[in-house]
Amino acid sequence: MHEHQEHCNCSCGHHQEHHSMHPHGGGLTEAQTAFLHELEHHHFLPVARFLIESSREDDFSSVALAPVYLRGPEESMEWVKETGAMLLELEEKGYLTLDYDYPLEGCPYTEYRQSDLYAYFCRTIEEAKGRPGFLGDTPVLELGSIAPAE
Protein backbone atom coordinates (compact mmCIF):
# COMPACT_ATOMS: atom_id res chain seq x y z
CA MET A 1 0.00 0.00 0.00
CA HIS A 2 1.20 3.47 -0.75
CA GLU A 3 -0.13 6.97 -0.95
CA HIS A 4 -0.58 8.60 -4.31
CA GLN A 5 0.52 12.19 -4.58
CA GLU A 6 -0.38 14.63 -7.32
CA HIS A 7 2.33 13.26 -9.63
CA CYS A 8 2.28 9.56 -8.83
CA ASN A 9 2.24 8.41 -12.48
CA CYS A 10 -0.69 6.07 -11.89
CA SER A 11 -2.76 7.97 -14.47
CA CYS A 12 -5.65 8.37 -12.08
CA GLY A 13 -6.02 12.04 -12.88
CA HIS A 14 -6.70 12.97 -9.27
CA HIS A 15 -5.07 15.98 -7.72
CA GLN A 16 -5.71 15.04 -4.13
CA GLU A 17 -3.94 12.54 -1.95
CA HIS A 18 -5.61 9.15 -1.72
CA HIS A 19 -4.72 5.75 -0.35
CA SER A 20 -4.21 2.93 -2.79
CA MET A 21 -4.99 -0.73 -2.34
CA HIS A 22 -2.89 -1.68 -5.34
CA PRO A 23 0.84 -1.84 -5.00
CA HIS A 24 2.37 -0.90 -8.34
CA GLY A 25 4.53 -3.79 -9.46
CA GLY A 26 3.15 -5.99 -6.66
CA GLY A 27 2.79 -9.09 -8.83
CA LEU A 28 -0.53 -8.00 -10.28
CA THR A 29 -1.36 -7.87 -13.95
CA GLU A 30 -2.19 -4.59 -15.64
CA ALA A 31 -5.87 -5.63 -15.79
CA GLN A 32 -5.92 -6.47 -12.07
CA THR A 33 -4.28 -3.17 -11.16
CA ALA A 34 -6.75 -1.26 -13.36
CA PHE A 35 -9.71 -3.04 -11.79
CA LEU A 36 -8.48 -2.38 -8.25
CA HIS A 37 -7.99 1.27 -9.15
CA GLU A 38 -11.61 1.41 -10.40
CA LEU A 39 -12.83 -0.29 -7.23
CA GLU A 40 -10.83 2.12 -5.10
CA HIS A 41 -12.54 5.11 -6.70
CA HIS A 42 -16.07 3.65 -6.51
CA HIS A 43 -15.64 1.87 -3.14
CA PHE A 44 -18.20 -0.77 -4.19
CA LEU A 45 -19.12 -2.25 -7.57
CA PRO A 46 -22.05 -4.42 -8.64
CA VAL A 47 -21.61 -8.12 -9.33
CA ALA A 48 -24.06 -10.92 -10.06
CA ARG A 49 -24.23 -14.62 -10.56
CA PHE A 50 -26.51 -16.64 -12.78
CA LEU A 51 -28.26 -19.44 -10.93
CA ILE A 52 -30.44 -22.28 -12.14
CA GLU A 53 -33.20 -23.23 -9.72
CA SER A 54 -36.16 -25.58 -9.85
CA SER A 55 -39.85 -24.92 -9.43
CA ARG A 56 -40.29 -28.62 -8.49
CA GLU A 57 -37.37 -29.12 -6.06
CA ASP A 58 -36.97 -26.50 -3.34
CA ASP A 59 -33.38 -27.49 -2.55
CA PHE A 60 -32.14 -27.45 -6.15
CA SER A 61 -29.87 -24.52 -7.01
CA SER A 62 -26.84 -24.51 -9.25
CA VAL A 63 -24.43 -21.72 -10.17
CA ALA A 64 -24.26 -21.43 -13.93
CA LEU A 65 -21.93 -18.43 -14.15
CA ALA A 66 -20.19 -16.41 -11.43
CA PRO A 67 -18.91 -13.92 -10.74
CA VAL A 68 -20.42 -11.75 -13.46
CA TYR A 69 -19.16 -8.17 -13.64
CA LEU A 70 -20.50 -6.09 -16.51
CA ARG A 71 -19.59 -2.63 -17.72
CA GLY A 72 -22.41 -2.75 -20.26
CA PRO A 73 -25.19 -5.04 -21.47
CA GLU A 74 -23.31 -6.19 -24.58
CA GLU A 75 -20.37 -7.91 -22.86
CA SER A 76 -19.36 -11.24 -24.37
CA MET A 77 -19.25 -14.59 -22.58
CA GLU A 78 -15.48 -14.73 -23.15
CA TRP A 79 -14.95 -11.31 -21.54
CA VAL A 80 -17.21 -12.17 -18.59
CA LYS A 81 -15.39 -15.46 -17.95
CA GLU A 82 -11.96 -13.77 -18.12
CA THR A 83 -13.08 -11.00 -15.79
CA GLY A 84 -14.70 -13.50 -13.44
CA ALA A 85 -11.47 -15.51 -13.22
CA MET A 86 -9.56 -12.29 -12.49
CA LEU A 87 -12.03 -11.35 -9.72
CA LEU A 88 -11.76 -14.78 -8.11
CA GLU A 89 -7.97 -14.52 -8.18
CA LEU A 90 -8.07 -11.05 -6.60
CA GLU A 91 -10.43 -12.36 -3.93
CA GLU A 92 -8.13 -15.32 -3.26
CA LYS A 93 -5.16 -12.94 -2.92
CA GLY A 94 -7.12 -10.91 -0.38
CA TYR A 95 -7.63 -7.71 -2.40
CA LEU A 96 -11.43 -7.77 -2.56
CA THR A 97 -14.56 -9.58 -1.47
CA LEU A 98 -17.46 -10.82 -3.57
CA ASP A 99 -20.70 -10.84 -1.62
CA TYR A 100 -24.06 -12.01 -2.94
CA ASP A 101 -25.86 -11.34 0.35
CA TYR A 102 -25.56 -7.58 -0.05
CA PRO A 103 -26.66 -6.05 -3.35
CA LEU A 104 -25.81 -2.37 -3.71
CA GLU A 105 -28.62 -0.13 -2.51
CA GLY A 106 -29.85 2.22 -5.19
CA CYS A 107 -28.10 0.30 -7.96
CA PRO A 108 -30.67 -0.87 -10.52
CA TYR A 109 -28.32 -3.50 -12.04
CA THR A 110 -29.82 -2.52 -15.40
CA GLU A 111 -26.83 -3.70 -17.42
CA TYR A 112 -27.25 -7.15 -15.86
CA ARG A 113 -31.01 -7.45 -16.32
CA GLN A 114 -30.82 -6.21 -19.91
CA SER A 115 -27.60 -7.94 -20.90
CA ASP A 116 -27.32 -10.12 -23.97
CA LEU A 117 -25.68 -12.74 -21.76
CA TYR A 118 -28.57 -12.94 -19.28
CA ALA A 119 -31.10 -13.08 -22.14
CA TYR A 120 -29.12 -15.97 -23.65
CA PHE A 121 -29.02 -17.72 -20.24
CA CYS A 122 -32.81 -17.39 -19.86
CA ARG A 123 -33.42 -18.69 -23.41
CA THR A 124 -31.14 -21.67 -22.77
CA ILE A 125 -33.06 -22.64 -19.63
CA GLU A 126 -36.38 -22.18 -21.42
CA GLU A 127 -35.23 -24.54 -24.21
CA ALA A 128 -34.00 -27.14 -21.71
CA LYS A 129 -37.21 -27.18 -19.64
CA GLY A 130 -38.86 -29.83 -21.78
CA ARG A 131 -36.04 -32.36 -21.46
CA PRO A 132 -36.81 -35.37 -19.26
CA GLY A 133 -35.08 -35.25 -15.89
CA PHE A 134 -34.03 -31.61 -16.27
CA LEU A 135 -34.69 -29.99 -12.89
CA GLY A 136 -33.35 -26.51 -13.60
CA ASP A 137 -36.31 -24.65 -15.03
CA THR A 138 -35.94 -21.23 -13.40
CA PRO A 139 -33.23 -18.69 -14.23
CA VAL A 140 -32.22 -16.50 -11.28
CA LEU A 141 -30.13 -13.36 -11.37
CA GLU A 142 -28.56 -13.09 -7.92
CA LEU A 143 -27.27 -9.59 -7.25
CA GLY A 144 -24.27 -8.75 -5.12
CA SER A 145 -21.39 -6.40 -4.53
CA ILE A 146 -17.64 -6.19 -4.85
CA ALA A 147 -15.83 -4.41 -2.03
CA PRO A 148 -12.20 -3.81 -1.15
CA ALA A 149 -10.93 -6.30 1.41
CA GLU A 150 -10.50 -4.84 4.86
NORFENNOR-V873654 format. One line per field, one symbol per residue. ss: DSSP state (a for helix, b for strand, c for the rest). phi: phi as a letter, one per 20 degrees, with the letter a starting at -180 (. if undefined). psi: psi as a letter, one per 40 degrees, with the letter a starting at -180 (. if undefined). A space follows every 50 residues. Layout:
ss=???
phi=???
psi=???
This chain:
ss=cbbbcccccccccccccbbbcccccccccaaaaaaaaaaaaacbbbbbbb bbbcccccccbbbbbbbbccccccccaaaaaaaaaaaaaaaacccbbbbc cccccccccaaaaccaaaaaaaaaaaaacccccccccbbbbbbbbbbbcc
phi=.beedgdememfmeddfbededffmenefffffffffffgfembcfbbbe ddccedcfeebceebafdddeafegeggfffffffffffffffnebcdce ecfffneflgfefdfgffffgffffffegffgmeefccfcdeebbdcffe
psi=hihhadfefefeeieihiihehhhefeiiddddddddddddediiiiiih ihihedhdehhhhdhiihhieieeiiddddddddddddddddeediihhe egihhehefddddeiddddddddddddedehhehdgehhhhhiaihiii.
